[in-house]
Amino acid sequence: MQTMTIGTLAKQVGVGAGTLRYYERLGLLAPEERTAAGYRIYRSDAARRLRFIRRAQALGFSLEEIATLLALNDNPQGHARDVKRLSLEKIRDIEARLHDLQRMKQALEELAVHCNGKGSTAECPILAALNEND
């Protein structure tokens, strides 16, 4: 099996070597071995694992959630229902964040309506609203 150094792997996947070391500290990635000089040597399938991590991040999964997904992926005897459960939980989390973002957008739109963008900051209704006591 082909092996590569941390720099080669990082370049191949498009991440920094520091990111790989961080993933290693979290247990998401492990070098196959170390050279006598202490250099990390990775197997070629480490690139596939890194692409998995990056795709999962792009879908909004946290690194902790990704660790769970990797464990499920590494266990062919695992249950797909566990993967689906994690996915449905992530969907609910995204929906909640979308709701919060919509609420923030509406609040900012209401504030922006009251500001004509002229005059000094002392007269700005947006800043006045932000400075209000609860």
Backbone as a chain_set.jsonl record, in Angstrom:
{"seq": "MQTMTIGTLAKQVGVGAGTLRYYERLGLLAPEERTAAGYRIYRSDAARRLRFIRRAQALGFSLEEIATLLALNDNPQGHARDVKRLSLEKIRDIEARLHDLQRMKQALEELAVHCNGKGSTAECPILAALNEND", "coords": {"N": [[0.843, -1.175, 0.0], [0.48, 2.22, -0.768], [2.193, 4.942, 0.762], [2.356, 8.177, 2.405], [3.687, 11.382, 3.314], [2.819, 13.777, 5.875], [2.708, 16.331, 4.764], [2.37, 15.814, 2.012], [-0.09, 14.477, 2.036], [-1.732, 16.486, 3.133], [-1.601, 18.41, 1.114], [-2.726, 16.996, -1.018], [-5.387, 16.712, -0.22], [-6.117, 19.275, 0.304], [-5.913, 20.703, 2.719], [-4.419, 22.162, 5.657], [-1.326, 21.117, 7.194], [-1.39, 21.451, 9.922], [-4.087, 21.178, 10.458], [-4.409, 18.463, 9.985], [-2.839, 17.433, 12.055], [-4.367, 18.329, 14.193], [-6.76, 16.889, 13.771], [-5.695, 14.401, 14.236], [-5.073, 14.579, 16.985], [-7.664, 14.619, 17.95], [-8.465, 12.102, 17.395], [-9.557, 11.447, 14.967], [-8.076, 10.808, 12.807], [-5.247, 8.844, 12.043], [-1.774, 8.364, 11.849], [-0.111, 5.868, 9.914], [2.38, 5.045, 10.681], [5.469, 6.189, 12.205], [8.435, 7.739, 11.125], [11.936, 7.096, 11.834], [12.879, 9.583, 12.403], [10.648, 10.767, 13.372], [8.669, 11.651, 11.66], [5.351, 11.738, 10.424], [3.711, 9.099, 8.772], [1.322, 8.344, 6.427], [-1.232, 6.112, 5.251], [-2.497, 5.552, 1.933], [-5.294, 5.493, 2.001], [-5.955, 7.361, 3.865], [-6.508, 9.784, 2.704], [-9.053, 9.393, 1.648], [-10.484, 9.163, 4.012], [-10.113, 11.721, 5.061], [-11.464, 13.234, 3.118], [-14.037, 12.335, 3.624], [-14.397, 13.416, 6.204], [-14.286, 16.177, 5.591], [-16.504, 16.435, 3.853], [-18.572, 15.759, 5.601], [-18.322, 17.859, 7.419], [-19.047, 19.951, 5.731], [-21.729, 19.455, 5.548], [-22.551, 20.275, 7.962], [-22.013, 18.817, 10.253], [-20.562, 18.45, 13.464], [-17.176, 18.071, 14.72], [-17.17, 16.186, 16.733], [-19.527, 14.803, 16.187], [-18.788, 13.841, 13.722], [-16.785, 12.079, 14.434], [-18.337, 10.061, 15.531], [-19.771, 9.302, 13.25], [-17.632, 8.369, 11.684], [-16.83, 6.167, 13.206], [-19.087, 4.569, 12.9], [-18.975, 4.222, 10.151], [-16.624, 2.794, 9.942], [-17.338, 0.38, 10.943], [-18.644, -2.256, 9.556], [-20.663, -3.872, 10.478], [-22.314, -2.285, 11.862], [-25.295, -0.274, 12.5], [-27.485, 1.127, 10.165], [-29.576, 2.664, 11.027], [-28.558, 4.177, 13.101], [-26.955, 6.014, 11.802], [-28.896, 7.33, 10.328], [-30.414, 8.419, 12.437], [-28.575, 10.268, 13.52], [-28.387, 11.96, 11.328], [-31.019, 12.942, 11.111], [-31.184, 14.298, 13.548], [-29.32, 16.29, 13.022], [-30.617, 17.635, 10.969], [-32.811, 18.695, 12.377], [-31.41, 20.419, 14.066], [-30.33, 22.213, 12.19], [-32.703, 23.289, 11.157], [-33.601, 24.661, 13.435], [-31.562, 26.542, 13.701], [-31.941, 27.936, 11.309], [-34.433, 29.07, 11.812], [-33.751, 30.775, 13.937], [-31.961, 32.47, 12.572], [-33.716, 33.654, 10.729], [-35.365, 35.06, 12.478], [-33.481, 36.887, 13.523], [-32.851, 38.285, 11.193], [-35.325, 39.521, 10.592], [-35.561, 41.206, 12.826], [-33.363, 42.904, 12.431], [-34.096, 44.04, 9.991], [-36.342, 45.51, 10.772], [-35.136, 47.387, 12.45], [-33.458, 48.659, 10.593], [-35.284, 49.953, 8.935], [-35.993, 52.176, 10.384], [-33.799, 53.79, 10.308], [-32.338, 56.355, 8.524], [-29.836, 56.621, 7.618], [-28.495, 58.994, 7.725], [-27.018, 61.852, 9.309], [-25.536, 62.044, 12.612], [-23.893, 59.424, 14.485], [-24.869, 59.514, 17.033], [-27.511, 59.995, 16.704], [-28.513, 57.751, 15.584], [-30.959, 55.323, 15.136], [-30.61, 52.566, 15.163], [-28.26, 52.08, 16.633], [-29.191, 53.192, 18.997], [-31.206, 51.398, 19.708], [-29.651, 49.144, 20.195], [-28.32, 49.979, 22.424], [-30.234, 50.109, 24.373], [-31.673, 49.51, 27.62], [-32.481, 46.349, 29.081]], "CA": [[0.0, 0.0, 0.0], [1.239, 3.457, -0.893], [2.175, 5.813, 1.93], [2.732, 9.563, 2.126], [3.974, 12.221, 4.476], [1.735, 14.673, 6.263], [2.66, 17.426, 3.792], [1.798, 15.302, 0.768], [-1.509, 14.223, 2.291], [-2.398, 17.778, 3.302], [-1.69, 19.027, -0.211], [-3.63, 16.194, -1.825], [-6.769, 16.928, 0.201], [-6.369, 20.711, 0.349], [-5.979, 21.21, 4.09], [-3.103, 22.403, 6.214], [-0.756, 20.061, 8.035], [-1.879, 21.702, 11.276], [-5.425, 20.586, 10.532], [-4.217, 17.013, 10.117], [-2.375, 17.164, 13.421], [-5.527, 18.539, 15.06], [-7.621, 15.71, 13.603], [-5.011, 13.287, 14.903], [-5.276, 14.75, 18.432], [-9.054, 14.296, 18.245], [-8.69, 10.689, 17.108], [-10.248, 11.276, 13.691], [-7.099, 10.366, 11.819], [-4.033, 8.337, 12.697], [-0.739, 7.949, 10.901], [0.199, 4.438, 9.895], [3.612, 4.878, 11.463], [6.364, 7.342, 12.232], [9.808, 7.393, 10.748], [12.897, 7.21, 12.929], [12.997, 11.01, 12.701], [9.401, 11.225, 13.952], [7.72, 12.119, 10.649], [4.138, 10.941, 10.278], [3.522, 8.437, 7.484], [-0.077, 7.965, 6.287], [-1.598, 5.239, 4.144], [-3.229, 6.279, 0.897], [-6.715, 5.606, 2.327], [-6.159, 8.512, 4.758], [-7.113, 10.846, 1.89], [-10.488, 9.096, 1.601], [-11.012, 9.493, 5.342], [-10.142, 13.186, 5.162], [-12.554, 13.726, 2.276], [-15.238, 12.02, 4.404], [-14.478, 14.431, 7.263], [-14.593, 17.47, 4.975], [-17.89, 16.393, 3.365], [-19.444, 15.79, 6.779], [-18.279, 19.237, 7.924], [-19.816, 20.777, 4.802], [-23.135, 19.207, 5.851], [-22.84, 20.882, 9.253], [-21.704, 17.965, 11.394], [-19.44, 18.85, 14.311], [-16.115, 17.063, 14.735], [-17.606, 15.113, 17.635], [-20.49, 14.008, 15.423], [-18.028, 13.177, 12.661], [-16.124, 10.932, 15.059], [-19.361, 9.016, 15.622], [-20.016, 8.826, 11.883], [-16.47, 7.578, 11.269], [-16.897, 4.879, 13.908], [-20.129, 3.795, 12.228], [-18.459, 3.901, 8.819], [-15.549, 1.805, 10.091], [-17.923, -0.862, 11.445], [-19.63, -2.727, 8.588], [-21.752, -4.557, 11.182], [-23.114, -1.271, 12.546], [-26.677, -0.121, 12.06], [-27.795, 2.326, 9.389], [-30.518, 3.487, 11.792], [-27.775, 5.127, 13.898], [-26.553, 7.079, 10.882], [-30.11, 8.101, 10.033], [-30.749, 9.179, 13.64], [-27.668, 11.419, 13.567], [-28.756, 12.861, 10.238], [-32.271, 13.609, 11.477], [-30.845, 15.254, 14.599], [-28.645, 17.42, 12.375], [-31.658, 18.382, 10.253], [-33.544, 19.478, 13.389], [-30.503, 21.484, 14.497], [-30.256, 23.191, 11.092], [-33.99, 23.985, 11.134], [-33.629, 25.592, 14.565], [-30.667, 27.662, 13.375], [-32.605, 28.726, 10.265], [-35.468, 29.848, 12.497], [-33.056, 31.846, 14.663], [-31.438, 33.418, 11.584], [-34.862, 34.398, 10.199], [-35.767, 36.0, 13.538], [-32.47, 37.957, 13.569], [-33.015, 39.074, 9.965], [-36.509, 40.359, 10.755], [-35.26, 42.246, 13.815], [-32.478, 43.875, 11.795], [-34.869, 44.767, 8.979], [-37.158, 46.489, 11.487], [-34.242, 48.472, 12.883], [-32.949, 49.376, 9.42], [-36.362, 50.796, 8.42], [-36.043, 53.404, 11.171], [-32.556, 54.553, 10.138], [-32.2, 56.885, 7.163], [-28.419, 56.622, 7.261], [-27.979, 60.369, 7.711], [-26.796, 62.419, 10.628], [-24.447, 61.485, 13.416], [-24.173, 58.139, 15.128], [-25.639, 59.792, 18.243], [-28.925, 60.031, 16.311], [-28.821, 56.51, 14.867], [-31.914, 54.498, 15.868], [-30.097, 51.196, 15.306], [-27.377, 52.105, 17.797], [-30.022, 53.477, 20.171], [-31.87, 50.141, 20.08], [-28.641, 48.253, 20.745], [-27.916, 50.518, 23.719], [-31.369, 50.098, 25.313], [-31.67, 48.587, 28.758], [-33.452, 45.249, 28.894]], "C": [[0.894, 1.246, 0.0], [1.123, 4.286, 0.382], [2.61, 7.211, 1.527], [2.981, 10.303, 3.429], [2.773, 13.127, 4.752], [1.59, 15.815, 5.25], [2.023, 17.001, 2.484], [0.297, 15.076, 0.929], [-2.282, 15.534, 2.401], [-2.61, 18.448, 1.949], [-2.715, 18.301, -1.08], [-5.096, 16.489, -1.501], [-7.115, 18.415, 0.279], [-6.608, 21.259, 1.739], [-4.552, 21.45, 4.574], [-2.624, 21.23, 7.063], [-1.204, 20.223, 9.484], [-3.268, 21.115, 11.483], [-5.322, 19.08, 10.713], [-3.747, 16.648, 11.524], [-3.514, 17.33, 14.428], [-6.474, 17.345, 14.976], [-7.006, 14.493, 14.281], [-5.216, 13.374, 16.417], [-6.703, 14.374, 18.842], [-9.391, 12.823, 17.997], [-9.426, 10.427, 15.815], [-9.353, 10.664, 12.621], [-5.862, 9.888, 12.563], [-3.013, 7.976, 11.63], [-0.514, 6.442, 11.007], [1.4, 4.149, 10.788], [4.351, 6.204, 11.509], [7.749, 6.861, 11.829], [10.703, 7.513, 11.971], [13.073, 8.669, 13.348], [11.698, 11.589, 13.26], [8.38, 11.744, 12.958], [6.54, 11.163, 10.55], [4.066, 10.372, 8.864], [2.079, 7.926, 7.45], [-0.267, 7.014, 5.12], [-2.435, 6.039, 3.15], [-4.714, 6.408, 1.218], [-6.993, 6.731, 3.324], [-6.797, 9.668, 3.991], [-8.622, 10.639, 1.799], [-11.143, 9.489, 2.92], [-11.112, 11.011, 5.519], [-11.253, 13.777, 4.302], [-13.91, 13.467, 2.967], [-15.449, 13.101, 5.466], [-14.902, 15.772, 6.681], [-16.03, 17.524, 4.462], [-18.874, 16.467, 4.532], [-19.463, 17.193, 7.387], [-19.122, 20.152, 7.042], [-21.32, 20.603, 5.015], [-23.519, 19.709, 7.247], [-22.555, 20.016, 10.463], [-20.498, 18.517, 12.146], [-18.368, 17.764, 14.258], [-16.46, 15.906, 15.663], [-18.602, 14.196, 16.919], [-19.789, 13.219, 14.314], [-17.291, 11.969, 13.224], [-17.097, 9.764, 15.174], [-19.65, 8.428, 14.243], [-18.862, 7.965, 11.379], [-16.481, 6.207, 11.932], [-17.953, 3.982, 13.271], [-19.662, 3.345, 10.849], [-17.405, 2.795, 8.876], [-16.072, 0.44, 10.541], [-18.996, -1.36, 10.474], [-20.81, -3.466, 9.232], [-22.65, -3.574, 11.938], [-24.493, -1.147, 11.923], [-26.885, 1.208, 11.341], [-28.753, 3.235, 10.146], [-29.774, 4.519, 12.641], [-27.311, 6.305, 13.045], [-27.755, 7.963, 10.571], [-30.496, 8.962, 11.233], [-29.881, 10.432, 13.746], [-28.032, 12.446, 12.504], [-30.032, 13.624, 10.564], [-32.054, 14.624, 12.598], [-30.186, 16.492, 14.005], [-29.651, 18.27, 11.617], [-32.442, 19.247, 11.228], [-32.702, 20.656, 13.882], [-30.432, 22.587, 13.435], [-31.56, 23.987, 11.016], [-34.088, 25.002, 12.26], [-32.737, 26.801, 14.284], [-31.272, 28.549, 12.294], [-33.687, 29.613, 10.876], [-34.835, 31.028, 13.23], [-32.52, 32.904, 13.692], [-32.563, 34.264, 10.987], [-35.335, 35.445, 11.207], [-34.793, 37.177, 13.607], [-32.603, 38.877, 12.353], [-34.196, 40.022, 10.1], [-36.249, 41.502, 11.737], [-34.36, 43.321, 13.205], [-33.202, 44.683, 10.724], [-35.73, 45.843, 9.628], [-36.308, 47.666, 11.951], [-33.786, 49.306, 11.697], [-34.004, 50.309, 8.829], [-36.358, 52.159, 9.115], [-34.789, 54.268, 11.022], [-32.46, 55.035, 8.696], [-30.739, 56.969, 6.723], [-27.796, 58.001, 7.225], [-27.8, 60.85, 9.143], [-25.671, 61.706, 11.362], [-24.865, 60.145, 14.018], [-24.973, 58.325, 16.416], [-27.137, 59.784, 17.961], [-29.374, 58.735, 15.637], [-29.776, 55.626, 15.671], [-31.457, 53.045, 16.045], [-29.193, 51.118, 16.526], [-28.166, 52.363, 19.076], [-30.705, 52.184, 20.652], [-30.869, 49.18, 20.707], [-28.198, 48.685, 22.142], [-29.025, 50.49, 24.752], [-31.128, 49.13, 26.464], [-32.717, 47.52, 28.518], [-34.732, 45.539, 29.571]], "O": [[1.918, 1.301, 0.681], [0.064, 4.321, 1.008], [3.163, 7.412, 0.446], [2.536, 9.888, 4.499], [1.842, 13.215, 3.951], [0.474, 16.216, 4.921], [1.224, 17.741, 1.909], [-0.489, 15.442, 0.056], [-3.362, 15.672, 1.828], [-3.682, 18.989, 1.678], [-3.485, 18.939, -1.798], [-5.943, 16.514, -2.394], [-8.293, 18.771, 0.315], [-7.411, 22.174, 1.923], [-3.595, 20.985, 3.956], [-3.426, 20.453, 7.581], [-1.378, 19.233, 10.195], [-3.583, 20.614, 12.562], [-6.061, 18.491, 11.502], [-4.209, 15.667, 12.105], [-3.616, 16.573, 15.393], [-6.938, 16.847, 16.002], [-7.719, 13.656, 14.835], [-5.499, 12.366, 17.064], [-6.926, 13.872, 19.944], [-10.476, 12.36, 18.349], [-9.879, 9.308, 15.578], [-9.833, 10.076, 11.652], [-5.479, 10.458, 13.585], [-3.352, 7.353, 10.623], [-0.708, 5.838, 12.063], [1.437, 3.168, 11.531], [3.918, 7.201, 10.932], [8.17, 5.748, 12.145], [10.268, 7.982, 13.022], [13.378, 8.956, 14.505], [11.645, 12.774, 13.59], [7.325, 12.231, 13.363], [6.704, 9.944, 10.586], [4.326, 11.073, 7.886], [1.661, 7.172, 8.328], [0.445, 7.094, 4.119], [-3.007, 7.074, 3.493], [-5.35, 7.353, 0.749], [-8.155, 7.027, 3.602], [-7.55, 10.45, 4.571], [-9.386, 11.602, 1.865], [-12.226, 10.075, 2.937], [-12.093, 11.513, 6.068], [-11.916, 14.727, 4.719], [-14.815, 14.298, 2.892], [-16.55, 13.634, 5.607], [-15.788, 16.432, 7.225], [-16.705, 18.542, 4.617], [-19.888, 17.16, 4.453], [-20.514, 17.662, 7.824], [-19.829, 21.026, 7.544], [-22.099, 21.501, 4.697], [-24.671, 19.583, 7.662], [-22.825, 20.428, 11.591], [-19.537, 18.991, 11.54], [-18.634, 16.654, 13.797], [-16.078, 14.766, 15.4], [-18.528, 12.972, 17.032], [-20.153, 12.082, 14.014], [-17.186, 10.943, 12.553], [-16.725, 8.614, 14.943], [-19.759, 7.212, 14.087], [-19.085, 6.947, 10.722], [-16.177, 5.201, 11.291], [-17.742, 2.779, 13.119], [-19.927, 2.217, 10.433], [-17.309, 1.967, 7.97], [-15.334, -0.545, 10.523], [-20.145, -0.928, 10.56], [-21.842, -3.66, 8.59], [-23.624, -3.976, 12.575], [-24.816, -1.825, 10.948], [-26.512, 2.269, 11.842], [-28.75, 4.448, 9.934], [-30.289, 5.611, 12.878], [-27.278, 7.446, 13.507], [-27.649, 9.19, 10.554], [-30.869, 10.122, 11.06], [-30.382, 11.521, 14.027], [-27.99, 13.652, 12.75], [-30.115, 14.828, 10.317], [-32.67, 15.69, 12.599], [-30.46, 17.613, 14.434], [-29.552, 19.497, 11.622], [-32.711, 20.413, 10.939], [-33.219, 21.753, 14.089], [-30.471, 23.771, 13.769], [-31.539, 25.205, 10.834], [-34.608, 26.099, 12.055], [-33.101, 27.937, 14.587], [-31.137, 29.771, 12.346], [-33.833, 30.774, 10.494], [-35.332, 32.152, 13.149], [-32.616, 34.1, 13.965], [-32.384, 35.461, 10.764], [-35.664, 36.572, 10.838], [-35.213, 38.327, 13.732], [-32.482, 40.096, 12.471], [-34.087, 41.2, 9.76], [-36.67, 42.635, 11.501], [-34.571, 44.512, 13.435], [-32.949, 45.878, 10.568], [-35.842, 46.953, 9.109], [-36.73, 48.818, 11.848], [-33.733, 50.533, 11.786], [-33.657, 51.353, 8.275], [-36.684, 53.174, 8.5], [-34.735, 55.372, 11.564], [-32.496, 54.235, 7.761], [-30.446, 57.345, 5.588], [-26.675, 58.16, 6.741], [-28.385, 60.292, 10.072], [-24.957, 60.878, 10.796], [-26.046, 59.796, 14.045], [-25.674, 57.411, 16.849], [-27.941, 59.588, 18.871], [-30.509, 58.646, 15.168], [-29.438, 55.218, 16.782], [-31.882, 52.375, 16.986], [-29.328, 50.217, 17.353], [-27.842, 51.808, 20.126], [-30.769, 51.916, 21.852], [-31.207, 48.472, 21.655], [-27.756, 47.863, 22.944], [-28.781, 50.82, 25.913], [-30.482, 48.093, 26.315], [-33.716, 47.754, 27.837], [-35.656, 44.727, 29.518]]}, "num_chains": 1, "name": "protein.A"}
